[in-house]
Amino acid sequence: MLIGSYSEIPLLKTREMVKELSARVSLGYDVAGEKQEKKAEAVKKVEAEKTAKKFHQLIAEYFGKADTILEVLNVIDGVIAQDYKEAVKLRCR
């Protein structure tokens, strides 16, 4: 199992890590499996951050939908106004 490179971790710290890992292995822990799980979780987190929508994207999407909703409401308003005019004409006869 790779703990780290020599230039990154001092020898004393490496020895402490080896003692701790050896103790965990002797107690039956799957140290390598735990490391792989942590790495997989980190990769998932990075991928989730890449695919997550940013605030400015959400705002643009919201206003894009708002524009569409306003267009629909304007059409509905036009239809209602036209129906109202026709109803007034029929009533005035």
C-alpha positions in Angstrom: 0.0 0.0 0.0 1.4 3.4 -1.0 1.4 5.9 1.9 2.9 8.8 0.1 6.1 10.0 -1.5 9.3 10.6 0.4 9.4 14.3 -0.4 5.8 14.9 0.8 5.9 13.0 4.2 8.7 13.2 6.7 10.2 9.9 7.9 8.9 10.2 11.5 5.4 10.9 10.3 5.6 7.9 7.9 6.7 5.6 10.7 3.7 6.8 12.8 1.4 6.1 9.9 2.8 2.7 9.3 2.3 1.8 13.0 -1.3 3.0 12.9 -2.1 1.1 9.7 -0.4 -2.0 10.9 -2.5 -1.9 14.1 -5.7 -1.5 12.1 -4.7 -4.4 9.8 -4.0 -6.6 12.8 -7.5 -5.8 14.1 -9.0 -6.9 10.9 -9.7 -3.6 9.1 -9.4 -3.5 5.3 -7.1 -0.5 5.2 -6.6 -0.6 1.4 -10.3 -1.0 0.9 -11.0 2.0 3.1 -8.5 4.1 1.1 -10.1 3.0 -2.2 -13.6 4.0 -0.8 -12.3 7.4 0.3 -10.8 7.9 -3.1 -14.0 6.9 -4.9 -16.0 9.3 -2.7 -13.6 12.1 -3.5 -14.0 11.4 -7.2 -17.8 11.3 -6.9 -17.6 14.7 -5.1 -15.5 16.3 -7.8 -17.8 14.9 -10.5 -20.9 16.2 -8.6 -19.3 19.6 -8.3 -18.6 19.6 -12.1 -22.1 18.7 -13.0 -23.8 20.9 -10.3 -25.4 24.0 -11.6 -23.8 27.3 -10.6 -25.8 30.2 -9.2 -25.6 32.2 -12.3 -26.9 29.2 -14.4 -29.9 28.8 -12.0 -30.7 32.5 -12.3 -30.4 32.4 -16.1 -32.6 29.3 -16.2 -35.2 30.9 -13.9 -35.4 34.1 -15.9 -35.6 32.0 -19.1 -38.6 30.2 -17.7 -40.0 33.4 -16.4 -39.9 34.9 -19.9 -41.7 31.9 -21.2 -44.3 32.0 -18.5 -44.8 35.8 -19.2 -45.3 35.0 -22.9 -47.9 32.4 -22.1 -49.7 34.7 -19.7 -49.7 37.5 -22.3 -51.3 35.1 -24.8 -53.9 34.0 -22.3 -54.5 37.7 -21.4 -55.0 38.4 -25.1 -57.5 35.6 -25.4 -59.4 36.7 -22.3 -59.5 40.3 -23.6 -60.8 39.1 -26.9 -63.5 36.9 -25.3 -64.5 39.8 -23.0 -64.9 42.2 -26.0 -67.0 39.6 -27.8 -69.1 39.1 -24.6 -69.7 42.9 -24.3 -70.7 43.1 -28.0 -73.2 40.3 -27.5 -74.6 41.9 -24.4 -75.0 45.3 -26.1 -77.2 43.8 -28.9 
